[in-house]
């Protein structure tokens, strides 16, 4: 069968369950696709092809013997390179961890293996997940398959690029302030940031521990839900994880109330993005949804609060990389202070150092109360505003990214402008809510646009229902012929 690599995970599963194709055939097709296209897309830091074929053979043997197999049995999946896979490198796209090999599996990886998934490789990213374009990687800078002169978004840049280029049907990313949803919007994917605690963070290299969340990226809603259902749930190794069972979803929005906050449609959002998102609202309204105007007044301050909290936690989490315990070591012939200085100045890239310095500043004596403490108070206010808004509606719909994909280098010299691209997504992490990007058309340059659906805590079923209804109504989402 031709182009097995291009099938959705759901279609692959149907063929595998019927024994019309084998996992080895699918895996070989995916590997061949990656080998032919990744020199241009540059989505991966490392491949796992040999082990992937062995995994595929094992799954085929289990099926041949009539043994029970998992829901992801025989389906290839890519994993962002800040998630530990035992015996594979976990670099976080940084010189600091360039040669570090994971000694254990993240819990989500254990769940992938338990469900007989095939791990095809580790995808590139912004260094330590800090960035919105993918340009901050020290090891491999991914390109957007819709226009290889443009960024795929970040920080889950490689995961977005590989799925958008039909190299794999789905991938895992991580989302601290929009790092799954924003690249999904820029590459035309469905990408979901689950409720904080719905998916274990054990084995995810920490950026900002109170905001980080692992989630799925795919080309269809069903594939996104399939991957999420396989990785969610309580983990005794992660105290923040919750005893949560995914309930499933429907494809009807009849009677659902969709909140529209005016703060997300104001200045800074490209007119064509607004136009496409409003059109999506009308589509959902025609399917029986009720559109409700709401307000989230603290949104204007959310970006400031996010970067204070995220950078403060990053400064703390990245303090462990000192040249002694693991990773890159600087000048060991000098004194201890000099070794620390050379390790961190040489091992970290500019964006990581920028955020460490900002985080150290807001946590320092004399500034803690003025910045970090006030940001945490604002975090509570934002969460309360969402709680009040959900008394009026079931889900909230906004743009995901204020613009479509931009060219390489266009914003890299202006960090503040780059940070502003996260304005629509950071509030979801601050409040610990689930959010999903849904493709909703293209701009005049044929670049994807997406809208974001935000739900109540642990109500992934609601946002997936809205996403599925829209997908069905528009007849599915466009796939780039790359």
Secondary structure as UniProt FT lines:
FT   TURN            2..3
FT   HELIX           4..6
FT   HELIX           9..17
FT   TURN            18..19
FT   HELIX           23..41
FT   STRAND          44..47
FT   HELIX           49..64
FT   TURN            65..66
FT   TURN            71..74
FT   STRAND          76..80
FT   TURN            81..82
FT   TURN            86..87
FT   TURN            92..93
FT   HELIX           95..97
FT   TURN            98..99
FT   HELIX           107..114
FT   TURN            115..116
FT   STRAND          118..123
FT   HELIX           127..129
FT   TURN            135..136
FT   TURN            145..146
FT   TURN            148..149
FT   HELIX           157..164
FT   TURN            165..166
FT   STRAND          170..175
FT   TURN            179..180
FT   HELIX           181..187
FT   STRAND          190..193
FT   TURN            196..197
FT   TURN            202..203
FT   TURN            209..211
FT   STRAND          213..218
FT   HELIX           221..231
FT   TURN            236..237
FT   TURN            239..240
FT   TURN            254..255
FT   STRAND          257..261
FT   HELIX           262..265
FT   TURN            267..268
FT   HELIX           271..286
FT   TURN            287..288
FT   STRAND          290..294
FT   TURN            297..298
FT   HELIX           299..317
FT   HELIX           318..320
FT   TURN            332..333
FT   HELIX           336..347
FT   HELIX           350..363
FT   TURN            365..367
FT   HELIX           368..373
FT   HELIX           374..389
FT   TURN            390..392
FT   STRAND          395..399
FT   TURN            408..409
FT   TURN            412..413
FT   HELIX           415..420
FT   TURN            421..425
FT   HELIX           426..431
FT   STRAND          435..442
FT   TURN            444..445
FT   STRAND          448..455
FT   TURN            457..458
FT   HELIX           460..474
//
